[in-house]
Amino acid sequence: MQDVVVTVLGVQTDADGDKTRIETVASGKMRQKDGMHYITYRERQEDGAEVATLIKANETAMTLVRHGQVVHEQRFEQDKRENGTYKTPYGTIRMAVDTHAYIMSMTELSGSIFLKYDLHVEGQWQSHNELSIKISRDHTLNVQ
């Protein structure tokens, strides 16, 4: 496992055209096995709680798995609708994504993933999203 810095930038556009931008930078680990790239990191929520995040990515698809106060697993594959669930302490939410773009470029030590997708929550269109994930070798080992 290589120490890496994971930078995640998400831009969400709602029905009114309002954009919300969220950026997360975290220390993590990355490894490659049998053509699959595994990236793990801990993400701090707005309330201070931590969520463990795993990204599994190959040439054709990516799966995002989150465990902590929320439990979420979502697969992204270009030109496909994928169903998922988002479990919170307050209940489970059904989700689906229509992935319009998936671009992955990885080496053993770094890489990037770019996604464009529409998010549906409980069967209703929620937002258009762009997600950019950059993985770089961690030279500092002190990123929080």
FIKOLZA-1660 file (N, C-alpha, C; in steps of 0.1 Angstrom, whole numbers, plus 5000, padded with zeros to 4 digits):
% residues 144
   i   px   py   pz ch aa at
   1 5008 4988 5000  A  M  N
   1 5000 5000 5000  A  M CA
   1 5009 5012 5000  A  M  C
   2 5006 5022 4991  A  Q  N
   2 5013 5034 4990  A  Q CA
   2 5005 5045 4998  A  Q  C
   3 5013 5054 5005  A  D  N
   3 5007 5065 5011  A  D CA
   3 5004 5076 5000  A  D  C
   4 4991 5081 5000  A  V  N
   4 4987 5090 4990  A  V CA
   4 4979 5102 4996  A  V  C
   5 4978 5112 4989  A  V  N
   5 4969 5123 4992  A  V CA
   5 4957 5122 4982  A  V  C
   6 4945 5122 4988  A  V  N
   6 4933 5121 4979  A  V CA
   6 4926 5135 4980  A  V  C
   7 4924 5141 4968  A  T  N
   7 4917 5153 4967  A  T CA
   7 4904 5151 4959  A  T  C
   8 4893 5153 4965  A  V  N
   8 4880 5151 4959  A  V CA
   8 4873 5165 4958  A  V  C
   9 4869 5168 4945  A  L  N
   9 4862 5180 4943  A  L CA
   9 4848 5176 4936  A  L  C
  10 4837 5180 4943  A  G  N
  10 4824 5177 4938  A  G CA
  10 4817 5190 4935  A  G  C
  11 4810 5191 4923  A  V  N
  11 4802 5202 4920  A  V CA
  11 4788 5197 4917  A  V  C
  12 4778 5202 4924  A  Q  N
  12 4764 5197 4923  A  Q CA
  12 4756 5209 4918  A  Q  C
  13 4748 5207 4907  A  T  N
  13 4739 5217 4902  A  T CA
  13 4725 5212 4903  A  T  C
  14 4717 5220 4910  A  D  N
  14 4703 5216 4913  A  D CA
  14 4693 5221 4902  A  D  C
  15 4680 5219 4904  A  A  N
  15 4670 5222 4894  A  A CA
  15 4670 5237 4891  A  A  C
  16 4674 5246 4901  A  D  N
  16 4673 5260 4899  A  D CA
  16 4686 5265 4893  A  D  C
  17 4696 5256 4890  A  G  N
  17 4709 5260 4884  A  G CA
  17 4719 5265 4895  A  G  C
  18 4715 5264 4908  A  D  N
  18 4724 5267 4918  A  D CA
  18 4735 5256 4920  A  D  C
  19 4747 5261 4921  A  K  N
  19 4759 5251 4922  A  K CA
  19 4764 5251 4937  A  K  C
  20 4767 5239 4941  A  T  N
  20 4773 5237 4954  A  T CA
  20 4786 5230 4952  A  T  C
  21 4797 5235 4957  A  R  N
  21 4810 5230 4955  A  R CA
  21 4816 5225 4968  A  R  C
  22 4820 5212 4969  A  I  N
  22 4826 5207 4981  A  I CA
  22 4840 5201 4977  A  I  C
  23 4850 5204 4985  A  E  N
  23 4863 5198 4983  A  E CA
  23 4868 5192 4996  A  E  C
  24 4874 5180 4994  A  T  N
  24 4879 5172 5006  A  T CA
  24 4894 5168 5002  A  T  C
  25 4903 5170 5011  A  V  N
  25 4916 5166 5010  A  V CA
  25 4920 5157 5022  A  V  C
  26 4925 5145 5019  A  A  N
  26 4927 5136 5030  A  A CA
  26 4939 5127 5027  A  A  C
  27 4946 5122 5037  A  S  N
  27 4956 5112 5036  A  S CA
  27 4949 5099 5034  A  S  C
  28 4956 5090 5026  A  G  N
  28 4950 5077 5023  A  G CA
  28 4960 5067 5019  A  G  C
  29 4955 5056 5014  A  K  N
  29 4963 5045 5009  A  K CA
  29 4958 5041 4996  A  K  C
  30 4968 5036 4987  A  M  N
  30 4964 5031 4974  A  M CA
  30 4972 5019 4971  A  M  C
  31 4965 5009 4964  A  R  N
  31 4971 4997 4959  A  R CA
  31 4964 4993 4947  A  R  C
  32 4971 4985 4939  A  Q  N
  32 4966 4979 4927  A  Q CA
  32 4967 4964 4927  A  Q  C
  33 4956 4957 4923  A  K  N
  33 4956 4943 4922  A  K CA
  33 4947 4938 4911  A  K  C
  34 4952 4930 4902  A  D  N
  34 4944 4924 4891  A  D CA
  34 4937 4935 4883  A  D  C
  35 4943 4946 4880  A  G  N
  35 4937 4956 4872  A  G CA
  35 4927 4965 4879  A  G  C
  36 4926 4963 4892  A  M  N
  36 4917 4972 4900  A  M CA
  36 4925 4980 4909  A  M  C
  37 4921 4993 4910  A  H  N
  37 4928 5003 4919  A  H CA
  37 4919 5005 4931  A  H  C
  38 4926 5004 4943  A  Y  N
  38 4919 5005 4956  A  Y CA
  38 4924 5017 4963  A  Y  C
  39 4916 5027 4966  A  I  N
  39 4920 5039 4973  A  I CA
  39 4912 5040 4986  A  I  C
  40 4918 5041 4997  A  T  N
  40 4911 5042 5010  A  T CA
  40 4915 5055 5017  A  T  C
  41 4905 5062 5023  A  Y  N
  41 4908 5074 5031  A  Y CA
  41 4896 5076 5041  A  Y  C
  42 4899 5084 5051  A  R  N
  42 4888 5088 5061  A  R CA
  42 4884 5102 5058  A  R  C
  43 4871 5104 5057  A  E  N
  43 4865 5117 5054  A  E CA
  43 4858 5122 5066  A  E  C
  44 4860 5135 5069  A  R  N
  44 4854 5141 5081  A  R CA
  44 4841 5148 5076  A  R  C
  45 4830 5144 5083  A  Q  N
  45 4817 5150 5080  A  Q CA
  45 4815 5164 5086  A  Q  C
  46 4805 5171 5082  A  E  N
  46 4803 5184 5088  A  E CA
  46 4801 5184 5103  A  E  C
  47 4796 5173 5109  A  D  N
  47 4793 5173 5123  A  D CA
  47 4806 5167 5130  A  D  C
  48 4817 5165 5123  A  G  N
  48 4829 5161 5129  A  G CA
  48 4831 5146 5129  A  G  C
  49 4821 5138 5126  A  A  N
  49 4822 5123 5126  A  A CA
  49 4831 5119 5113  A  A  C
  50 4838 5108 5114  A  E  N
  50 4846 5103 5103  A  E CA
  50 4838 5092 5096  A  E  C
  51 4840 5091 5083  A  V  N
  51 4835 5081 5075  A  V CA
  51 4847 5075 5067  A  V  C
  52 4848 5061 5068  A  A  N
  52 4858 5054 5060  A  A CA
  52 4853 5053 5046  A  A  C
  53 4862 5057 5036  A  T  N
  53 4858 5056 5022  A  T CA
  53 4867 5047 5014  A  T  C
  54 4862 5039 5006  A  L  N
  54 4869 5030 4997  A  L CA
  54 4865 5033 4983  A  L  C
  55 4874 5036 4974  A  I  N
  55 4871 5037 4960  A  I CA
  55 4878 5025 4953  A  I  C
  56 4870 5018 4945  A  K  N
  56 4875 5007 4937  A  K CA
  56 4873 5011 4922  A  K  C
  57 4883 5012 4915  A  A  N
  57 4882 5017 4901  A  A CA
  57 4890 5009 4891  A  A  C
  58 4885 5006 4880  A  N  N
  58 4892 5000 4869  A  N CA
  58 4889 5008 4856  A  N  C
  59 4892 5003 4844  A  E  N
  59 4891 5010 4832  A  E CA
  59 4876 5013 4828  A  E  C
  60 4867 5005 4833  A  T  N
  60 4853 5007 4829  A  T CA
  60 4843 5012 4839  A  T  C
  61 4847 5011 4852  A  A  N
  61 4837 5015 4863  A  A CA
  61 4844 5018 4876  A  A  C
  62 4837 5025 4885  A  M  N
  62 4841 5028 4898  A  M CA
  62 4830 5025 4908  A  M  C
  63 4834 5020 4920  A  T  N
  63 4825 5018 4931  A  T CA
  63 4830 5026 4942  A  T  C
  64 4821 5034 4948  A  L  N
  64 4824 5042 4960  A  L CA
  64 4817 5035 4972  A  L  C
  65 4824 5032 4983  A  V  N
  65 4819 5025 4994  A  V CA
  65 4822 5034 5007  A  V  C
  66 4812 5037 5014  A  R  N
  66 4814 5045 5026  A  R CA
  66 4808 5039 5039  A  R  C
  67 4816 5039 5050  A  H  N
  67 4811 5033 5062  A  H CA
  67 4814 5042 5074  A  H  C
  68 4805 5043 5083  A  G  N
  68 4806 5052 5094  A  G CA
  68 4792 5055 5099  A  G  C
  69 4789 5068 5102  A  Q  N
  69 4776 5072 5105  A  Q CA
  69 4766 5070 5093  A  Q  C
  70 4772 5070 5081  A  V  N
  70 4764 5067 5069  A  V CA
  70 4771 5054 5063  A  V  C
  71 4762 5047 5056  A  V  N
  71 4767 5035 5049  A  V CA
  71 4762 5037 5035  A  V  C
  72 4771 5037 5025  A  H  N
  72 4767 5040 5012  A  H CA
  72 4775 5032 5002  A  H  C
  73 4769 5026 4992  A  E  N
  73 4777 5019 4982  A  E CA
  73 4770 5023 4968  A  E  C
  74 4779 5029 4959  A  Q  N
  74 4773 5033 4947  A  Q CA
  74 4783 5030 4936  A  Q  C
  75 4778 5024 4925  A  R  N
  75 4787 5021 4913  A  R CA
  75 4784 5031 4902  A  R  C
  76 4795 5034 4895  A  F  N
  76 4794 5044 4884  A  F CA
  76 4800 5037 4871  A  F  C
  77 4792 5036 4861  A  E  N
  77 4797 5030 4848  A  E CA
  77 4791 5039 4837  A  E  C
  78 4799 5043 4828  A  Q  N
  78 4794 5052 4818  A  Q CA
  78 4782 5047 4810  A  Q  C
  79 4773 5056 4807  A  D  N
  79 4761 5053 4800  A  D CA
  79 4752 5042 4806  A  D  C
  80 4753 5041 4819  A  K  N
  80 4744 5031 4826  A  K CA
  80 4738 5038 4839  A  K  C
  81 4726 5033 4842  A  R  N
  81 4720 5036 4855  A  R CA
  81 4723 5026 4865  A  R  C
  82 4728 5030 4877  A  E  N
  82 4731 5021 4887  A  E CA
  82 4724 5025 4900  A  E  C
  83 4717 5016 4906  A  N  N
  83 4710 5018 4919  A  N CA
  83 4719 5016 4931  A  N  C
  84 4716 5024 4941  A  G  N
  84 4724 5023 4954  A  G CA
  84 4715 5027 4965  A  G  C
  85 4721 5025 4977  A  T  N
  85 4714 5030 4989  A  T CA
  85 4723 5038 4998  A  T  C
  86 4717 5047 5005  A  Y  N
  86 4724 5056 5015  A  Y CA
  86 4717 5054 5028  A  Y  C
  87 4724 5047 5037  A  K  N
  87 4718 5044 5050  A  K CA
  87 4723 5054 5061  A  K  C
  88 4714 5061 5068  A  T  N
  88 4718 5070 5078  A  T CA
  88 4711 5065 5091  A  T  C
  89 4715 5072 5103  A  P  N
  89 4708 5068 5115  A  P CA
  89 4693 5070 5115  A  P  C
  90 4689 5078 5105  A  Y  N
  90 4674 5082 5104  A  Y CA
  90 4667 5074 5094  A  Y  C
  91 4673 5065 5086  A  G  N
  91 4667 5057 5077  A  G CA
  91 4675 5055 5064  A  G  C
  92 4669 5047 5055  A  T  N
  92 4676 5043 5043  A  T CA
  92 4670 5051 5031  A  T  C
  93 4678 5057 5022  A  I  N
  93 4674 5064 5011  A  I CA
  93 4678 5056 4998  A  I  C
  94 4668 5054 4989  A  R  N
  94 4671 5048 4976  A  R CA
  94 4677 5058 4967  A  R  C
  95 4688 5055 4960  A  M  N
  95 4694 5064 4951  A  M CA
  95 4697 5057 4938  A  M  C
  96 4699 5065 4927  A  A  N
  96 4703 5059 4914  A  A CA
  96 4711 5070 4908  A  A  C
  97 4721 5066 4900  A  V  N
  97 4729 5075 4892  A  V CA
  97 4729 5071 4877  A  V  C
  98 4728 5081 4869  A  D  N
  98 4730 5079 4854  A  D CA
  98 4743 5086 4851  A  D  C
  99 4753 5077 4848  A  T  N
  99 4767 5082 4846  A  T CA
  99 4768 5086 4831  A  T  C
 100 4772 5098 4829  A  H  N
 100 4773 5103 4815  A  H CA
 100 4788 5103 4811  A  H  C
 101 4797 5104 4820  A  A  N
 101 4811 5104 4817  A  A CA
 101 4819 5097 4828  A  A  C
 102 4828 5089 4824  A  Y  N
 102 4837 5082 4834  A  Y CA
 102 4851 5081 4827  A  Y  C
 103 4860 5089 4833  A  I  N
 103 4874 5089 4828  A  I CA
 103 4884 5086 4839  A  I  C
 104 4891 5075 4838  A  M  N
 104 4901 5071 4848  A  M CA
 104 4914 5069 4842  A  M  C
 105 4924 5075 4849  A  S  N
 105 4938 5074 4845  A  S CA
 105 4946 5072 4857  A  S  C
 106 4952 5060 4858  A  M  N
 106 4960 5056 4871  A  M CA
 106 4973 5050 4867  A  M  C
 107 4982 5052 4877  A  T  N
 107 4995 5045 4877  A  T CA
 107 4995 5038 4891  A  T  C
 108 5006 5032 4894  A  E  N
 108 5007 5026 4907  A  E CA
 108 5008 5036 4918  A  E  C
 109 5013 5049 4915  A  L  N
 109 5015 5059 4926  A  L CA
 109 5006 5071 4925  A  L  C
 110 4998 5073 4915  A  S  N
 110 4990 5084 4914  A  S CA
 110 4979 5082 4903  A  S  C
 111 4970 5092 4902  A  G  N
 111 4960 5091 4891  A  G CA
 111 4949 5100 4893  A  G  C
 112 4939 5099 4884  A  S  N
 112 4927 5108 4885  A  S CA
 112 4915 5100 4880  A  S  C
 113 4904 5104 4885  A  I  N
 113 4891 5099 4881  A  I CA
 113 4882 5111 4879  A  I  C
 114 4874 5111 4868  A  F  N
 114 4864 5122 4865  A  F CA
 114 4851 5116 4862  A  F  C
 115 4840 5121 4869  A  L  N
 115 4827 5116 4866  A  L CA
 115 4817 5127 4864  A  L  C
 116 4808 5125 4855  A  K  N
 116 4796 5134 4853  A  K CA
 116 4784 5124 4854  A  K  C
 117 4775 5128 4863  A  Y  N
 117 4763 5119 4865  A  Y CA
 117 4751 5127 4870  A  Y  C
 118 4739 5122 4868  A  D  N
 118 4727 5127 4873  A  D CA
 118 4723 5119 4885  A  D  C
 119 4719 5125 4896  A  L  N
 119 4716 5118 4908  A  L CA
 119 4700 5118 4910  A  L  C
 120 4695 5106 4913  A  H  N
 120 4681 5105 4915  A  H CA
 120 4679 5100 4930  A  H  C
 121 4670 5106 4937  A  V  N
 121 4668 5102 4951  A  V CA
 121 4653 5098 4953  A  V  C
 122 4651 5086 4957  A  E  N
 122 4637 5081 4959  A  E CA
 122 4630 5082 4946  A  E  C
 123 4636 5080 4934  A  G  N
 123 4630 5080 4921  A  G CA
 123 4629 5094 4915  A  G  C
 124 4633 5105 4922  A  Q  N
 124 4631 5118 4916  A  Q CA
 124 4645 5124 4913  A  Q  C
 125 4646 5131 4901  A  W  N
 125 4659 5137 4898  A  W CA
 125 4662 5147 4908  A  W  C
 126 4675 5147 4913  A  Q  N
 126 4679 5156 4923  A  Q CA
 126 4689 5166 4918  A  Q  C
 127 4699 5162 4911  A  S  N
 127 4710 5171 4906  A  S CA
 127 4718 5165 4896  A  S  C
 128 4726 5174 4889  A  H  N
 128 4736 5170 4880  A  H CA
 128 4749 5172 4887  A  H  C
 129 4758 5163 4886  A  N  N
 129 4771 5163 4894  A  N CA
 129 4783 5160 4886  A  N  C
 130 4794 5167 4890  A  E  N
 130 4807 5164 4885  A  E CA
 130 4816 5161 4896  A  E  C
 131 4823 5151 4895  A  L  N
 131 4832 5146 4906  A  L CA
 131 4846 5144 4900  A  L  C
 132 4856 5151 4906  A  S  N
 132 4870 5150 4902  A  S CA
 132 4878 5144 4914  A  S  C
 133 4884 5133 4912  A  I  N
 133 4892 5127 4923  A  I CA
 133 4907 5126 4918  A  I  C
 134 4916 5132 4926  A  K  N
 134 4930 5132 4922  A  K CA
 134 4938 5125 4933  A  K  C
 135 4946 5116 4929  A  I  N
 135 4954 5108 4939  A  I CA
 135 4969 5111 4936  A  I  C
 136 4976 5115 4946  A  S  N
 136 4990 5118 4944  A  S CA
 136 4998 5112 4956  A  S  C
 137 5011 5109 4953  A  R  N
 137 5019 5103 4963  A  R CA
 137 5021 5113 4975  A  R  C
 138 5019 5108 4987  A  D  N
 138 5020 5116 4999  A  D CA
 138 5034 5117 5003  A  D  C
 139 5040 5129 5001  A  H  N
 139 5054 5132 5005  A  H CA
 139 5055 5137 5019  A  H  C
 140 5044 5142 5025  A  T  N
 140 5044 5149 5038  A  T CA
 140 5040 5140 5049  A  T  C
 141 5030 5131 5046  A  L  N
 141 5024 5122 5056  A  L CA
 141 5018 5129 5068  A  L  C
 142 5015 5142 5067  A  N  N
 142 5009 5150 5077  A  N CA
 142 4996 5157 5073  A  N  C
 143 4990 5153 5062  A  V  N
 143 4977 5159 5058  A  V CA
 143 4966 5153 5067  A  V  C
 144 4957 5162 5071  A  Q  N
 144 4946 5158 5079  A  Q CA
 144 4933 5158 5071  A  Q  C
% end
